[in-house]
Amino acid sequence: MQIQIERIEHIVHENESVKTFFIRGVNDPRPGNYLMVWIPGSGQIPLSISSFKNDLCGFTVKRVGDTTAAMHNLRVGDLIGITGPLGTSFSIRGERILLVSGGIGIAPLLYLAIEARQMGKKVYAICGFERAEDIIFEDVLNGLLDELVITLGERTPLDVIHKLYEKRRFDHIYSCGPEPMMKRVFDFARSSQLGAEFSVERIIKCGMGICGACALPNGMRVCKEGPVFDLEDMEGVWG
């Protein structure tokens, strides 16, 4: 895969540890796709695409280690290398869909929400964060969704999903976030006979399906067969 060099066009400070970077040169990304982003002198990391409009591709980065810290130090006009878009995408099935996220997991789901609303879908979301100061995209989501529920701390999205289902009767679930949370979403979807898709995170090194570092227990590779998997795919992992 060839790395192309792109210039950072715009940066949005979402909170003290999260920024969204915008670049051009990404061709026809779909919700759920990711980019391999190379920061000169600091290595490369996979990052989910959080928006795409007017040829500007946004990806949202939480500062958690050396490479993401180096990304946060970049400014508008700096150059980065990218490969992609890569991986599978969300299907956007159903007419009344629910998004369930934990923390930075809202990033790929934001792009999904934008596309789903343009298709005329009803879109609801439950977004969990550790603290109020960790919340991102709240204003955007409030203006986009049919209903937004935010949970904080020990109160998780799974504590309110049953009540929201009784109220909204959504027919498909999309989830991204900590794996224990997504496992509970998986259990809920299966017991409620709902379709569901999950954006799964693993350490991705090559992005080409060669090294096997990101393989799931069922042998599927997050970088190639994922990162988006449906309920049936995850039966061999969480079932």
N, C-alpha and C positions, 0 to 999 in steps of 0.2 A: 504494500500500500504506500502511496506517495504522500509525503507531508507537503502541504501547501502553506505558504506564509501569508498571514493576514494581519491587518492593522486593527487595533482596538479603537472603535469608533465612539463608544459611549460607555460610561460606567454609572450604575445606580447603587448607592449605599442602602441596602435594605435594613440592616441593623448593625450593631457593633462587630459582628463576626460574619456577616453574609453580604456579598456583593453580586450584582448581575452585570456581566460584561456583554457587549454587543459588537459583533463583527459582520463583515460581508463575506461573500465567497462560499457560502454553504448552499448547496443545490438541493432544493425540494426535500427538506427534512420533514418527517412525520412525528406526531406525538409519540413519545416513547423511545425514539432514536437517541443516540449519544454521540459525542465527539471524543476522539483521543486528542487531548490538548497538550502540546509540548511547550514548556516554559524554558527558554534558554538558560542553561546552567543549573536547572533544577529538576529535570526529568519530565515525564508525561503522566497524565492522569485521565481517566474516563470521566466525562461530565455530561449530565443529561441536558437536553435542550429544553428550555423553559418558555420560549416564544419564538415566533418567526413572523415578521411583518415588513413589507416594503423592502425585501432583500436584506433586512437586518435580522441576524440570528442571535438570540440571547441564551446564555447559559449562566446558571446561578451557582455560586461557589461559597461554601462555608469553610472558614479557616480552621483546620483541624490538625495540620501537620506542616512539615517543611515546604512541601510543594505547593499546597494551597496558600501558605503564608507568602511564598514568592509570588504567586498569582495576585494576591491582594496588594502587593507592593507595586504592581504595574499601573501605568497611567494611560490616559487617552493618547493615542499616537504610537504607543509601544507595539512591537511585533511579537506574535506568537505563531507557533506551528499547529496546524490542525489536520486531522484525518477524519473523514466522515462526510455525511452522516452514516452511522453504523448501527447494526442490530435490528431487531424486530420492533414493531410499533403496535400501539393499541388499536383495536378493531373498531371502536366507537359503535358498538352494537347497543340495541335497546333504545327505547324512547324516553325513559325516565331513569337516569343513571346517577349513581352515588360514587363520589370520590372519597377515599379514606386515606389520610396521610398522617405521618408522624415526622415532625421536625422538617428537615430540608427535603423530605420526600414529597412535599407539595410542588417542588420545581417541575418535574415532568408532567404532573397532573394539571398544572396551570395551562400549559399548552394544549392538553387534551380538552380542558374546559372551554377554552377559546374556540377550538375547532367544533366541539359538540354544540355550542350555542349557535354558531353560524349555520349549523345543519338543522336547527330548530328543535334540538333536544331539550328536555327538562333536565337541569343539572343541579344536584345537591352535593354538599361536601361536609365532612366532619374532619377537622384538622386539629391534631394534637401537638402541643408544644410544652416544653418543660416549664417555661416562665413567660410572663406577659411580654417581657422585653425580647423574647425570641421570636415573636410573631412576625411573619413576613406575608406580603401580598394581601393583607386584609382589605384595604380599600379597593384594590382591583377585583378581588373575589366578590365583595359585597355588591359591586356594580355589575357583576357578570352572572352570578348564580341566582337560582330560584330560592335557595336557602343555604346559609352558611352557619355551621355550628363549630365553635372553637372550644377545645378542652385544654385545661392546664394541669400540670403536675401529675398527681396520682389519678386524677379523673381522666380516663383515656377515651379515644373514640369508640371503643367497644362497650363502654358504659352507657352510651346513648344510642347505639345503632339500632337496637330493638324498638325503641320508642319512635325513632325517625322512620323506621320501616312501616310501623303501624300507621303512621301519619301520611307518608308519601308513596308507599308501595312501589319503590324503585325496582327495576327489572334487571339491572346489570351493575356490578361493582368493579371499580378500578382502584388499586391500592399501591402505595409506595411508602416505605418507611422501615423502621426496625423489624427484623424478621419475626420476633415473637408476636408483635402486633399483627403482621400480615398472616401469620398462622391462625390467629383467632378470627380474622376476616375470612380466611379460607374455610374454617369450621362453620362459621355463620352462613356463608354462601351455600355450602354443601347441604347443611341441615335445612335451609330455607329453599333449596332447589332453585338457586339463582345462578346466573352466569357470573364469572369473575375473572379478572386479569390482574397480574401482579408484576410490577417492575422490581426485579430482584437485584440486589447488590452483592457482588463478590470482587475480590481483587483481580483486576484485569491487567495483564502485562503486555500481551502481544496484540490483542484486538483482532486476531486473524483466525482463532480457533486452533492454533498449532501447539501452544505450550501446555494447555490443559489446566492452568492455574485456577481458572474460574469454573471448573466443572462441578456440577451438582451431583449428589449421590446417585441419581438416575442416569448419569453420563452426559446429560445435556450441558452445553457450554453457554455460559451467560453472555459471552461476547458475540456468539454467532446465532445460536438458537434463541437467545434472549436479547436484551434483558427482560422483555415482556413475555410472560408465560401465562397460559390459561389454567383453569381449574384442573383439567385433565393432566396437563403437563406436571403439575405440582403434586398429584396424587402419590407419585413415587418418592417425594421428598417430605411432604407434611401429612400424607394420608395415614 
